[in-house]
Amino acid sequence: MRHNKAINHLGRKSGHRKAMLANMATSLIMHKRIQTTVAKAKALKMYVEPLITKSKEDTTHSRRMVFSYLKNKEAIKELFGVIAPKIADRPGGYTRVLHTGFRLGDGADMALIELVDFNEAALASGKKEAKKSTRRSRAKKAETPAEAPAKAAEEAPKAE
C-alpha cells in the first residue's frame, strides 16, 4: 500500500523520474502545452508550478535554483523573460490539465497540460460579453420628466 506517500513514483527510479520531469518541464516551458498521460501530467504540475513561482522574482539566486531543476539555458530564458511577466499577478494555478481520451496502443488515459495564460482560444472566449444573469422580466424604468413630453409627441402621430 502507498499510505502517506507524497509523490507518484511513476514506476521509475528517482534518477529516471527526475530527468523525465525536468525534460517534460522544459518542453512545457518552451512549447506552452504538451500531451502526456494523466499521471505524468499531474506529477509535472506538482514539479513545474513551484519553479514558475520562483521565476516571479528575477534574481541570480532564483535563476540558479530553477536551473538546478531544469538544466536548460533556453528554458530558463523563456521562463524568466516571457512567462514570468505574464503570470506576475497570478497567485498560483499556472497550469491546466485537460483529459483528452485514451491512447490507442495501450488504452492509457491521456491528457493535455498547458500554461493557463498562454492558451489563446480560452483567453479569446473568456472576453465575451457577459450573459444576462436572469430570465425573468425586469421592471421598466421610470420616465424622467424631460422624456415624458418628447415621448407623448412621438406617440401622437401614431394614433392618427
DSSP file (Angstrom, degrees, kcal/mol; ACC not computed):
  #  RESIDUE AA STRUCTURE BP1 BP2  ACC     N-H-->O    O-->H-N    N-H-->O    O-->H-N    TCO  KAPPA ALPHA  PHI   PSI    X-CA   Y-CA   Z-CA
    1    1 A M              0   0    0      0, 0.0     0, 0.0     0, 0.0     0, 0.0   0.000 360.0 360.0 360.0 157.2    0.0    0.0    0.0
    2    2 A R    >   +     0   0    0      3,-0.1     3,-1.2     2,-0.0     2,-0.1  -0.296 360.0 165.3-118.2  49.5    1.1    3.6   -0.5
    3    3 A H  T 3  S+     0   0    0      1,-0.2     3,-0.1     3,-0.0     0, 0.0  -0.418  70.1   2.9 -65.1 138.4   -0.3    5.3    2.5
    4    4 A N  T 3  S+     0   0    0      1,-0.2     2,-0.6    -2,-0.1    -1,-0.2   0.769  86.4 147.3  57.7  31.8    1.2    8.8    3.2
    5    5 A K    <   -     0   0    0     -3,-1.2    -1,-0.2     1,-0.1    -3,-0.1  -0.887  34.3-160.0 -97.7 122.2    3.3    8.8    0.1
    6    6 A A        +     0   0    0     -2,-0.6     2,-0.3    -3,-0.1    -1,-0.1   0.860  65.5  40.6 -75.0 -37.7    3.6   12.3   -1.2
    7    7 A I  S    S-     0   0    0     39,-0.0     2,-0.6     2,-0.0    36,-0.0  -0.794  78.7-116.2-117.6 155.9    4.6   11.8   -4.8
    8    8 A N        -     0   0    0     -2,-0.3    -2,-0.0     1,-0.1     0, 0.0  -0.790  20.0-155.7 -84.6 121.6    3.7    9.4   -7.6
    9    9 A H    >   -     0   0    0     -2,-0.6     3,-1.7     1,-0.1    -1,-0.1   0.616  18.3-145.0 -78.1 -11.5    6.9    7.4   -8.4
   10   10 A L  T 3   -     0   0    0      1,-0.3     3,-0.1    29,-0.0    -1,-0.1   0.723  57.6 -71.4  56.9  25.2    5.6    6.7  -11.9
   11   11 A G  T 3  S+     0   0    0      1,-0.2     2,-0.3     0, 0.0    -1,-0.3   0.778 108.1 110.0  67.2  27.1    7.2    3.2  -11.9
   12   12 A R  S <  S-     0   0    0     -3,-1.7    -1,-0.2     2,-0.0     2,-0.1  -0.903  72.8-104.6-132.3 157.5   10.7    4.7  -12.2
   13   13 A K     >  -     0   0    0     -2,-0.3     4,-2.6    -3,-0.1     5,-0.2  -0.373  46.0-102.0 -72.5 163.5   13.8    5.0  -10.1
   14   14 A S  H  > S+     0   0    0      1,-0.2     4,-2.6     2,-0.2     5,-0.2   0.860 119.4  51.2 -62.6 -38.8   14.4    8.5   -8.7
   15   15 A G  H  > S+     0   0    0      2,-0.2     4,-2.1     1,-0.2    -1,-0.2   0.921 113.4  44.7 -64.3 -43.7   17.1    9.5  -11.2
   16   16 A H  H  > S+     0   0    0      2,-0.2     4,-2.5     1,-0.2    -2,-0.2   0.910 114.1  50.1 -65.3 -42.5   15.0    8.5  -14.1
   17   17 A R  H  X S+     0   0    0     -4,-2.6     4,-2.6     2,-0.2     5,-0.2   0.921 111.0  48.1 -63.7 -45.1   11.9   10.2  -12.7
   18   18 A K  H  X S+     0   0    0     -4,-2.6     4,-2.2     1,-0.2    -1,-0.2   0.903 113.7  47.3 -63.3 -41.6   13.8   13.5  -12.0
   19   19 A A  H  X S+     0   0    0     -4,-2.1     4,-2.3    -5,-0.2    -1,-0.2   0.909 112.6  49.3 -66.3 -41.9   15.3   13.5  -15.5
   20   20 A M  H  X S+     0   0    0     -4,-2.5     4,-2.5     2,-0.2    -2,-0.2   0.925 112.5  46.7 -64.5 -44.4   11.9   12.8  -17.1
   21   21 A L  H  X S+     0   0    0     -4,-2.6     4,-2.5     2,-0.2    -1,-0.2   0.875 111.6  51.9 -67.0 -36.5   10.2   15.5  -15.2
   22   22 A A  H  X S+     0   0    0     -4,-2.2     4,-2.2    -5,-0.2    -1,-0.2   0.916 112.0  46.3 -64.3 -42.1   12.9   18.0  -16.0
   23   23 A N  H  X S+     0   0    0     -4,-2.3     4,-2.2     2,-0.2    -2,-0.2   0.904 113.8  48.0 -66.3 -41.3   12.7   17.2  -19.7
   24   24 A M  H  X S+     0   0    0     -4,-2.5     4,-2.5     2,-0.2    -2,-0.2   0.891 111.2  50.8 -67.3 -38.5    8.9   17.5  -19.6
   25   25 A A  H  X S+     0   0    0     -4,-2.5     4,-2.4     2,-0.2    -2,-0.2   0.902 109.9  50.4 -64.9 -40.5    9.0   20.8  -17.7
   26   26 A T  H  X S+     0   0    0     -4,-2.2     4,-2.4     2,-0.2    -2,-0.2   0.918 111.6  47.9 -62.3 -43.4   11.5   22.1  -20.3
   27   27 A S  H  X S+     0   0    0     -4,-2.2     4,-2.8     1,-0.2     5,-0.3   0.901 111.2  50.7 -64.1 -40.9    9.2   21.1  -23.1
   28   28 A L  H  X S+     0   0    0     -4,-2.5     4,-2.0     1,-0.2    -2,-0.2   0.910 112.3  46.6 -63.4 -42.2    6.2   22.6  -21.4
   29   29 A I  H  < S+     0   0    0     -4,-2.4    -2,-0.2     2,-0.2    -1,-0.2   0.904 117.9  41.9 -67.4 -41.1    8.0   25.9  -20.9
   30   30 A M  H  < S+     0   0    0     -4,-2.4    -2,-0.2    -5,-0.2    -1,-0.2   0.889 128.3  27.9 -74.9 -39.1    9.3   26.0  -24.5
   31   31 A H  H  < S-     0   0    0     -4,-2.8    -2,-0.2    -5,-0.2    -3,-0.2   0.553  92.0-136.0-103.3  -9.7    6.1   24.8  -26.2
   32   32 A K  S  < S+     0   0    0     -4,-2.0    83,-2.3    -5,-0.3     2,-0.3   0.219  82.6  39.0  71.9 -12.5    3.4   26.1  -23.7
   33   33 A R  E     -A  114   0A   0     -6,-0.3     2,-0.3    81,-0.2    81,-0.2  -0.938  62.3-179.8-160.9 143.0    1.5   22.8  -23.9
   34   34 A I  E     -A  113   0A   0     79,-2.4    79,-2.6    -2,-0.3     2,-0.5  -0.966  23.9-127.3-140.3 158.0    2.3   19.1  -24.2
   35   35 A Q  E     +A  112   0A   0     -2,-0.3     2,-0.2    77,-0.2    77,-0.2  -0.920  45.9 132.7-109.0 131.4    0.4   15.9  -24.4
   36   36 A T  E     -A  111   0A   0     75,-2.5    75,-3.5    -2,-0.5     2,-0.1  -0.842  57.5 -60.0-155.6-173.3    1.2   13.1  -22.0
   37   37 A T  E  >  -A  110   0A   0     73,-0.3     4,-2.3    -2,-0.2    73,-0.3  -0.419  47.8-114.3 -78.7 161.5   -0.5   10.6  -19.7
   38   38 A V  H  > S+     0   0    0     71,-2.3     4,-2.5     1,-0.2     5,-0.2   0.901 115.1  52.0 -63.3 -42.3   -2.7   11.9  -16.8
   39   39 A A  H  > S+     0   0    0     70,-0.3     4,-2.0     1,-0.2    -1,-0.2   0.916 112.7  44.6 -62.9 -43.1   -0.4   10.5  -14.1
   40   40 A K  H  > S+     0   0    0      2,-0.2     4,-2.6     1,-0.2    -1,-0.2   0.874 111.6  53.9 -68.5 -36.0    2.7   12.2  -15.7
   41   41 A A  H  X S+     0   0    0     -4,-2.3     4,-2.1     2,-0.2    -2,-0.2   0.911 109.8  46.8 -64.2 -42.0    0.7   15.5  -16.2
   42   42 A K  H  X S+     0   0    0     -4,-2.5     4,-1.7     2,-0.2    -1,-0.2   0.898 113.9  47.8 -67.1 -39.5   -0.3   15.6  -12.5
   43   43 A A  H  X S+     0   0    0     -4,-2.0     4,-1.3    -5,-0.2    -2,-0.2   0.890 111.8  50.9 -66.5 -38.5    3.3   14.8  -11.4
   44   44 A L  H  X S+     0   0    0     -4,-2.6     4,-3.0     2,-0.2     5,-0.3   0.868 105.6  56.1 -66.7 -36.4    4.6   17.5  -13.8
   45   45 A K  H  X S+     0   0    0     -4,-2.1     4,-1.8     1,-0.2    -1,-0.2   0.923 108.6  46.7 -61.3 -44.2    2.1   20.0  -12.4
   46   46 A M  H  < S+     0   0    0     -4,-1.7    -1,-0.2     1,-0.2    -2,-0.2   0.791 117.0  46.2 -67.1 -27.1    3.5   19.5   -8.9
   47   47 A Y  H  X S+     0   0    0     -4,-1.3     4,-0.5    -5,-0.1    -2,-0.2   0.881 117.3  37.7 -82.2 -41.4    7.0   19.8  -10.3
   48   48 A V  H  X S+     0   0    0     -4,-3.0     4,-2.1     1,-0.2     5,-0.2   0.769 100.2  69.8 -90.7 -26.9    6.7   22.9  -12.5
   49   49 A E  H  X S+     0   0    0     -4,-1.8     4,-2.1    -5,-0.3    -1,-0.2   0.904  99.7  48.8 -64.2 -41.7    4.4   25.2  -10.5
   50   50 A P  H  > S+     0   0    0      0, 0.0     4,-2.1     0, 0.0    -1,-0.2   0.860 110.4  53.4 -63.0 -31.3    7.0   25.9   -7.8
   51   51 A L  H  X S+     0   0    0     -4,-0.5     4,-1.3     2,-0.2    -2,-0.2   0.896 108.4  48.6 -67.8 -39.4    9.5   26.7  -10.5
   52   52 A I  H  X S+     0   0    0     -4,-2.1     4,-0.5     2,-0.2    -1,-0.2   0.884 109.8  52.7 -66.9 -38.0    7.2   29.2  -12.1
   53   53 A T  H >< S+     0   0    0     -4,-2.1     3,-1.1     1,-0.2     4,-0.4   0.907 107.8  51.1 -62.8 -41.0    6.6   30.7   -8.7
   54   54 A K  H >< S+     0   0    0     -4,-2.1     3,-1.0     1,-0.2    -1,-0.2   0.810 101.7  63.0 -64.7 -28.6   10.3   31.1   -8.2
   55   55 A S  H 3< S+     0   0    0     -4,-1.3    -1,-0.2     1,-0.2    -2,-0.2   0.637  83.0  77.5 -74.5 -12.4   10.6   32.8  -11.6
   56   56 A K  T << S+     0   0    0     -3,-1.1     2,-0.8    -4,-0.5    -1,-0.2   0.847  91.0  58.2 -63.7 -32.6    8.4   35.7  -10.5
   57   57 A E  S <  S-     0   0    0     -3,-1.0     2,-1.7    -4,-0.4    -1,-0.2  -0.872  81.7-153.5-101.2 107.4   11.4   37.1   -8.7
   58   58 A D        +     0   0    0     -2,-0.8     2,-0.3     4,-0.1    -3,-0.1  -0.572  42.5 133.6 -87.1  81.7   14.2   37.6  -11.3
   59   59 A T     >  -     0   0    0     -2,-1.7     4,-2.3     1,-0.1     5,-0.2  -0.818  68.6-111.2-121.4 165.1   17.3   37.3   -9.1
   60   60 A T  H  > S+     0   0    0     -2,-0.3     4,-2.3     1,-0.2     5,-0.2   0.897 118.2  53.0 -61.3 -39.8   20.5   35.4   -9.7
   61   61 A H  H  > S+     0   0    0      1,-0.2     4,-2.4     2,-0.2    -1,-0.2   0.935 109.7  46.1 -63.1 -46.6   19.6   33.1   -6.8
   62   62 A S  H  > S+     0   0    0      1,-0.2     4,-2.4     2,-0.2     5,-0.2   0.880 111.9  52.4 -67.2 -35.5   16.2   32.2   -8.2
   63   63 A R  H  X S+     0   0    0     -4,-2.3     4,-2.4     1,-0.2    -1,-0.2   0.919 111.4  46.7 -63.1 -42.2   17.7   31.6  -11.7
   64   64 A R  H  X S+     0   0    0     -4,-2.3     4,-1.7     2,-0.2    -2,-0.2   0.876 111.2  51.6 -68.3 -36.7   20.3   29.3  -10.2
   65   65 A M  H  X S+     0   0    0     -4,-2.4     4,-0.6     2,-0.2    -2,-0.2   0.928 113.4  43.9 -64.7 -44.4   17.6   27.4   -8.2
   66   66 A V  H >X S+     0   0    0     -4,-2.4     4,-2.5     1,-0.2     3,-1.0   0.889 111.1  55.1 -68.0 -38.2   15.4   26.9  -11.2
   67   67 A F  H 3X S+     0   0    0     -4,-2.4     4,-1.7     1,-0.3    -1,-0.2   0.827  98.4  62.8 -64.2 -30.5   18.5   25.9  -13.3
   68   68 A S  H 3< S+     0   0    0     -4,-1.7    -1,-0.3     1,-0.2    -2,-0.2   0.768 112.7  36.9 -66.1 -22.9   19.3   23.2  -10.8
   69   69 A Y  H << S+     0   0    0     -3,-1.0    -2,-0.2    -4,-0.6    -1,-0.2   0.870 127.9  30.7 -90.1 -45.8   16.0   21.6  -11.7
   70   70 A L  H  < S-     0   0    0     -4,-2.5    -3,-0.2     2,-0.1    -2,-0.2   0.876  74.4-161.5 -88.6 -39.6   15.7   22.2  -15.4
   71   71 A K     <  +     0   0    0     -4,-1.7     2,-0.3    -5,-0.3    -4,-0.1   0.876  54.3 111.1  58.4  41.4   19.4   22.3  -16.6
   72   72 A N     >  -     0   0    0      1,-0.1     4,-1.8    -5,-0.0    -1,-0.1  -0.901  53.2-160.6-147.2 114.6   18.5   24.1  -19.9
   73   73 A K  H  > S+     0   0    0     -2,-0.3     4,-2.4     1,-0.2     5,-0.2   0.873  92.9  53.1 -65.6 -38.3   19.5   27.7  -20.5
   74   74 A E  H  > S+     0   0    0      1,-0.2     4,-2.3     2,-0.2    -1,-0.2   0.893 108.6  50.1 -65.5 -38.6   17.0   28.3  -23.2
   75   75 A A  H  > S+     0   0    0      2,-0.2     4,-2.6     1,-0.2    -1,-0.2   0.879 109.7  51.4 -66.5 -36.9   14.1   27.2  -21.0
   76   76 A I  H  X S+     0   0    0     -4,-1.8     4,-2.7     2,-0.2     5,-0.3   0.918 110.1  49.1 -65.1 -43.2   15.4   29.5  -18.2
   77   77 A K  H  X S+     0   0    0     -4,-2.4     4,-2.3     1,-0.2     5,-0.4   0.918 114.0  46.0 -61.4 -43.6   15.5   32.4  -20.6
   78   78 A E  H  X>S+     0   0    0     -4,-2.3     4,-2.2     3,-0.2     5,-2.0   0.914 114.1  48.6 -65.0 -43.3   11.9   31.7  -21.8
   79   79 A L  I  <>S+     0   0    0     -4,-2.6     5,-2.5     3,-0.2    -2,-0.2   0.939 120.9  33.5 -64.5 -48.7   10.7   31.2  -18.2
   80   80 A F  I  <5S+     0   0    0     -4,-2.7    -1,-0.2     3,-0.2    -2,-0.2   0.784 126.3  40.7 -81.2 -26.9   12.1   34.4  -16.8
   81   81 A G  I  <5S+     0   0    0     -4,-2.3    -3,-0.2    -5,-0.3    -2,-0.2   0.859 131.3  12.1 -90.9 -37.4   11.8   36.5  -19.9
   82   82 A V  I  X5S+     0   0    0     -4,-2.2     4,-0.8    -5,-0.4    -3,-0.2   0.830 128.7  39.5-108.7 -49.2    8.4   35.6  -21.4
   83   83 A I  I  ><S+     0   0    0     -5,-2.0     4,-1.6     1,-0.2     3,-0.4   0.930 108.4  57.1 -76.3 -46.4    6.4   33.5  -18.9
   84   84 A A  H  4<S+     0   0    0     -5,-2.5     4,-0.3    -6,-0.3     3,-0.2   0.887 106.2  48.6 -58.3 -44.0    7.2   35.3  -15.6
   85   85 A P  H >4 S+     0   0    0      0, 0.0     3,-0.6     0, 0.0    -1,-0.2   0.857 111.5  51.5 -64.4 -30.5    6.0   38.8  -16.7
   86   86 A K  H 3< S+     0   0    0     -4,-0.8     3,-0.2    -3,-0.4    -2,-0.2   0.804 116.7  37.5 -76.2 -28.2    2.7   37.4  -18.0
   87   87 A I  T >< S+     0   0    0     -4,-1.6     3,-1.2    -3,-0.2    -1,-0.2   0.195  82.0 114.0-105.5  15.4    1.9   35.5  -14.8
   88   88 A A  T <  S+     0   0    0     -3,-0.6    -1,-0.2    -4,-0.3    -2,-0.1   0.832  81.5  40.3 -59.8 -35.5    3.2   38.1  -12.4
   89   89 A D  T 3  S+     0   0    0     -3,-0.2    -1,-0.3    -4,-0.2    -2,-0.1   0.491  91.7 102.2 -94.6  -2.1   -0.2   38.9  -10.9
   90   90 A R    <   -     0   0    0     -3,-1.2     3,-0.1     1,-0.1     4,-0.1  -0.684  61.9-150.9 -83.5 129.3   -1.5   35.3  -10.7
   91   91 A P        -     0   0    0      0, 0.0     2,-0.3     0, 0.0    -1,-0.1   0.423  64.0 -54.0 -82.5   3.9   -1.4   33.9   -7.2
   92   92 A G  S    S+     0   0    0      1,-0.1   -43,-0.0    -5,-0.1     0, 0.0  -0.893  93.6  97.2 149.7-177.3   -0.9   30.3   -8.4
   93   93 A G        +     0   0    0     -2,-0.3    -1,-0.1    -3,-0.1    23,-0.1   0.970  39.7 161.7  68.1  54.4   -2.5   27.7  -10.7
   94   94 A Y        +     0   0    0    -49,-0.1    22,-2.7    22,-0.1    23,-0.3   0.648  55.0  54.5 -83.3 -15.7   -0.3   28.3  -13.7
   95   95 A T  E     -B  115   0A   0     20,-0.3     2,-0.4    21,-0.1    20,-0.2  -0.824  62.9-155.4-121.4 159.2   -1.1   25.0  -15.4
   96   96 A R  E     -B  114   0A   0     18,-2.4    18,-2.2    -2,-0.3     2,-0.6  -0.999   6.4-152.2-133.0 134.0   -4.2   23.3  -16.6
   97   97 A V  E     -B  113   0A   0     -2,-0.4     2,-0.5    16,-0.2    16,-0.2  -0.941  13.7-172.6-109.7 119.3   -4.7   19.5  -17.2
   98   98 A L  E     -B  112   0A   0     14,-2.9    14,-3.1    -2,-0.6     2,-0.3  -0.954  21.4-132.1-113.6 124.6   -7.3   18.6  -19.8
   99   99 A H  E     -B  111   0A   0     -2,-0.5    12,-0.3    12,-0.2     3,-0.1  -0.595  24.2-179.6 -75.9 131.0   -8.2   15.0  -20.2
  100  100 A T  E     -     0   0A   0     10,-2.2     2,-0.4     1,-0.3    11,-0.2   0.489  42.2 -97.4-114.3  -5.4   -8.2   14.0  -23.9
  101  101 A G  E     -B  110   0A   0      9,-1.0     9,-2.8     6,-0.0     2,-0.4  -0.949  57.5 -36.0 128.8-149.0   -9.2   10.4  -24.0
  102  102 A F  E     -B  109   0A   0     -2,-0.4     7,-0.2     7,-0.2     2,-0.2  -0.919  51.3-113.0-123.7 144.5   -7.3    7.1  -24.3
  103  103 A R     >  -     0   0    0      5,-2.7     4,-1.7    -2,-0.4     5,-0.1  -0.516  23.8-134.8 -73.7 140.2   -4.2    6.2  -26.1
  104  104 A L  T  4 S+     0   0    0     -2,-0.2    -1,-0.1     1,-0.2    -2,-0.0   0.890  95.5  52.4 -66.1 -41.0   -4.8    3.7  -29.0
  105  105 A G  T  4 S+     0   0    0      1,-0.2    -1,-0.2     3,-0.0    -2,-0.0   0.938 132.7   0.6 -66.1 -49.9   -1.9    1.3  -28.2
  106  106 A D  T  4 S-     0   0    0      2,-0.1    -2,-0.2     0, 0.0    -1,-0.2   0.399  92.8-112.8-124.8   1.0   -2.4    0.5  -24.6
  107  107 A G     <  +     0   0    0     -4,-1.7    -3,-0.1     1,-0.2     2,-0.1   0.692  54.1 166.9  76.2  18.7   -5.5    2.5  -23.5
  108  108 A A        -     0   0    0     -6,-0.1    -5,-2.7     1,-0.1     2,-0.5  -0.409  45.2-107.5 -68.0 143.2   -3.6    4.8  -21.2
  109  109 A D  E     - B   0 102A   0     -7,-0.2   -71,-2.3    -2,-0.1   -70,-0.3  -0.612  42.7-154.6 -73.5 118.2   -5.6    7.8  -20.1
  110  110 A M  E     -AB  37 101A   0     -9,-2.8   -10,-2.2    -2,-0.5    -9,-1.0  -0.623  14.5-177.4-101.3 155.0   -4.1   10.8  -21.9
  111  111 A A  E     -AB  36  99A   0    -75,-3.5   -75,-2.5   -12,-0.3     2,-0.5  -0.966  24.1-133.3-146.1 159.4   -4.1   14.5  -21.0
  112  112 A L  E     -AB  35  98A   0    -14,-3.1   -14,-2.9    -2,-0.3     2,-0.5  -0.979  21.3-164.5-113.9 121.6   -3.0   17.8  -22.4
  113  113 A I  E     +AB  34  97A   0    -79,-2.6   -79,-2.4    -2,-0.5     2,-0.3  -0.928  18.5 165.6-109.5 132.5   -1.1   20.0  -19.9
  114  114 A E  E     -AB  33  96A   0    -18,-2.2   -18,-2.4    -2,-0.5     2,-0.4  -0.943  43.2 -99.5-143.0 159.8   -0.8   23.7  -20.7
  115  115 A L  E >   - B   0  95A   0    -83,-2.3     3,-1.2    -2,-0.3   -20,-0.3  -0.710  34.1-138.6 -80.4 131.0    0.2   27.0  -19.3
  116  116 A V  G >  S+     0   0    0    -22,-2.7     3,-1.2    -2,-0.4    -1,-0.1   0.887  96.5  49.9 -63.1 -44.9   -3.1   28.9  -18.4
  117  117 A D  G 3  S+     0   0    0    -23,-0.3    -1,-0.3     1,-0.2   -22,-0.1   0.466 106.3  57.9 -78.2   0.6   -2.1   32.4  -19.6
  118  118 A F  G <  S+     0   0    0     -3,-1.2     2,-0.9   -86,-0.2    -1,-0.2   0.222  72.6 105.6-115.2  13.8   -0.8   31.2  -23.0
  119  119 A N    <>  -     0   0    0     -3,-1.2     4,-2.1     1,-0.2     5,-0.2  -0.827  47.6-172.5 -95.5 101.9   -4.0   29.5  -24.3
  120  120 A E  H  > S+     0   0    0     -2,-0.9     4,-2.4     1,-0.2     5,-0.2   0.850  80.9  55.0 -65.4 -35.7   -5.3   31.9  -26.9
  121  121 A A  H  > S+     0   0    0      2,-0.2     4,-2.0     1,-0.2    -1,-0.2   0.922 111.5  42.9 -65.4 -43.9   -8.5   30.1  -27.5
  122  122 A A  H  > S+     0   0    0      2,-0.2     4,-1.5     1,-0.2    -1,-0.2   0.875 114.6  50.9 -70.4 -36.1   -9.5   30.2  -23.8
  123  123 A L  H  X S+     0   0    0     -4,-2.1     4,-0.6     2,-0.2    -2,-0.2   0.893 111.0  48.7 -67.9 -37.9   -8.4   33.8  -23.5
  124  124 A A  H >< S+     0   0    0     -4,-2.4     3,-0.8     1,-0.2    -2,-0.2   0.896 113.0  46.5 -68.9 -39.7  -10.5   34.8  -26.5
  125  125 A S  H >< S+     0   0    0     -4,-2.0     3,-1.0     1,-0.2    -1,-0.2   0.769 105.6  61.3 -73.7 -23.8  -13.6   33.0  -25.3
  126  126 A G  H 3< S+     0   0    0     -4,-1.5    -1,-0.2     1,-0.2    -2,-0.2   0.654  95.4  62.3 -75.5 -15.5  -13.2   34.5  -21.8
  127  127 A K  T << S+     0   0    0     -3,-0.8    -1,-0.2    -4,-0.6    -2,-0.1   0.176  77.2 120.8 -97.9  17.7  -13.5   38.1  -23.1
  128  128 A K  S <  S-     0   0    0     -3,-1.0     3,-0.1     1,-0.2     2,-0.0  -0.242  76.5 -79.9 -72.2 167.4  -17.1   37.7  -24.5
  129  129 A E        -     0   0    0      1,-0.1     2,-0.3    -2,-0.0    -1,-0.2  -0.366  52.3-103.9 -65.9 148.7  -19.9   39.8  -23.3
  130  130 A A        -     0   0    0     -3,-0.1    -1,-0.1     1,-0.1     3,-0.1  -0.563  36.5-124.1 -74.7 135.9  -21.5   38.7  -20.0
  131  131 A K        -     0   0    0     -2,-0.3     2,-0.1     1,-0.1    -1,-0.1  -0.341  35.5 -86.9 -74.0 159.6  -24.8   36.9  -20.4
  132  132 A K        -     0   0    0      1,-0.1    -1,-0.1    -2,-0.1     3,-0.0  -0.452  33.7-142.6 -64.8 141.5  -27.9   38.1  -18.6
  133  133 A S  S    S+     0   0    0     -2,-0.1     2,-0.3    -3,-0.1    -1,-0.1   0.669  77.2  35.8 -84.3 -15.6  -28.0   36.6  -15.2
  134  134 A T        -     0   0    0      2,-0.1    -2,-0.0     1,-0.1    -1,-0.0  -0.942  55.1-153.5-137.1 157.8  -31.7   36.1  -15.1
  135  135 A R        +     0   0    0     -2,-0.3     2,-0.1     2,-0.1    -1,-0.1   0.399  65.4 107.9-107.1  -0.8  -34.5   35.2  -17.5
  136  136 A R  S    S-     0   0    0      1,-0.1     2,-0.1     0, 0.0    -2,-0.1  -0.415  79.6-101.0 -75.3 154.0  -37.3   36.9  -15.6
  137  137 A S        -     0   0    0     -2,-0.1     2,-0.3     1,-0.1    -1,-0.1  -0.460  37.9-135.4 -72.9 148.3  -38.8   40.1  -16.9
  138  138 A R        -     0   0    0     -2,-0.1     2,-0.1     1,-0.1    -1,-0.1  -0.730  21.2 -99.3-106.0 154.5  -37.5   43.2  -15.4
  139  139 A A        -     0   0    0     -2,-0.3     2,-0.1     1,-0.1     3,-0.1  -0.442  45.2-110.2 -68.1 142.9  -39.5   46.2  -14.2
  140  140 A K        -     0   0    0      1,-0.1    -1,-0.1    -2,-0.1     2,-0.1  -0.415  36.3 -99.1 -75.4 152.2  -39.4   49.1  -16.7
  141  141 A K        -     0   0    0     -2,-0.1     2,-0.3     1,-0.1    -1,-0.1  -0.370  37.3-110.4 -68.5 147.3  -37.5   52.3  -15.9
  142  142 A A        -     0   0    0      1,-0.1     2,-0.2    -3,-0.1    -1,-0.1  -0.593  38.2-111.5 -75.4 140.3  -39.5   55.2  -14.6
  143  143 A E        -     0   0    0     -2,-0.3    -1,-0.1     1,-0.1    -3,-0.0  -0.470  23.7-129.2 -74.8 142.3  -39.6   58.0  -17.0
  144  144 A T    >>  -     0   0    0     -2,-0.2     4,-1.2     1,-0.1     3,-0.8  -0.587  25.3-112.5 -82.9 155.4  -37.8   61.2  -16.3
  145  145 A P  T 34 S+     0   0    0      0, 0.0    -1,-0.1     0, 0.0    -2,-0.0   0.793 115.5  56.4 -61.3 -28.2  -39.8   64.5  -16.6
  146  146 A A  T 3> S+     0   0    0      1,-0.2     4,-0.6     2,-0.1    -3,-0.0   0.822 107.5  47.8 -73.4 -29.8  -37.7   65.6  -19.6
  147  147 A E  H <> S+     0   0    0     -3,-0.8     4,-2.1     1,-0.2     5,-0.2   0.746  94.9  75.4 -82.6 -23.4  -38.5   62.5  -21.6
  148  148 A A  H  X S+     0   0    0     -4,-1.2     4,-1.9     1,-0.2    -1,-0.2   0.909  96.4  44.1 -60.9 -48.3  -42.3   62.5  -21.0
  149  149 A P  H  > S+     0   0    0      0, 0.0     4,-1.9     0, 0.0    -1,-0.2   0.885 113.9  51.4 -66.3 -35.5  -43.2   65.4  -23.4
  150  150 A A  H  X S+     0   0    0     -4,-0.6     4,-1.5     1,-0.2    -2,-0.2   0.887 110.7  48.3 -66.9 -37.1  -41.0   64.0  -26.1
  151  151 A K  H  X S+     0   0    0     -4,-2.1     4,-1.8     1,-0.2    -1,-0.2   0.874 109.6  52.2 -70.7 -37.2  -42.5   60.6  -25.8
  152  152 A A  H  X S+     0   0    0     -4,-1.9     4,-1.3    -5,-0.2    -1,-0.2   0.875 107.9  52.3 -66.7 -36.4  -46.0   62.0  -25.9
  153  153 A A  H  < S+     0   0    0     -4,-1.9    -1,-0.2     1,-0.2    -2,-0.2   0.852 109.1  50.3 -68.3 -34.3  -45.2   63.9  -29.1
  154  154 A E  H  X S+     0   0    0     -4,-1.5     4,-0.6     1,-0.2    -1,-0.2   0.871 110.1  49.4 -70.7 -37.0  -43.9   60.8  -30.8
  155  155 A E  H  X S+     0   0    0     -4,-1.8     4,-1.2     1,-0.2     3,-0.2   0.756  96.4  72.4 -76.6 -23.5  -47.0   58.7  -29.9
  156  156 A A  H >X S+     0   0    0     -4,-1.3     4,-0.9     1,-0.2     3,-0.6   0.917  95.3  48.5 -63.0 -46.2  -49.5   61.3  -31.2
  157  157 A P  H 34 S+     0   0    0      0, 0.0     3,-0.3     0, 0.0    -1,-0.2   0.826 106.7  59.0 -64.9 -26.7  -48.8   60.8  -35.0
  158  158 A K  H 3< S+     0   0    0     -4,-0.6    -2,-0.2     1,-0.2    -3,-0.1   0.828 100.8  55.3 -69.2 -30.1  -49.2   57.0  -34.5
  159  159 A A  H <<        0   0    0     -4,-1.2    -1,-0.2    -3,-0.6    -3,-0.1   0.779 360.0 360.0 -75.0 -25.4  -52.7   57.4  -33.2
  160  160 A E     <        0   0    0     -4,-0.9    -1,-0.2    -3,-0.3    -2,-0.1   0.484 360.0 360.0 -72.1 360.0  -53.9   59.4  -36.2
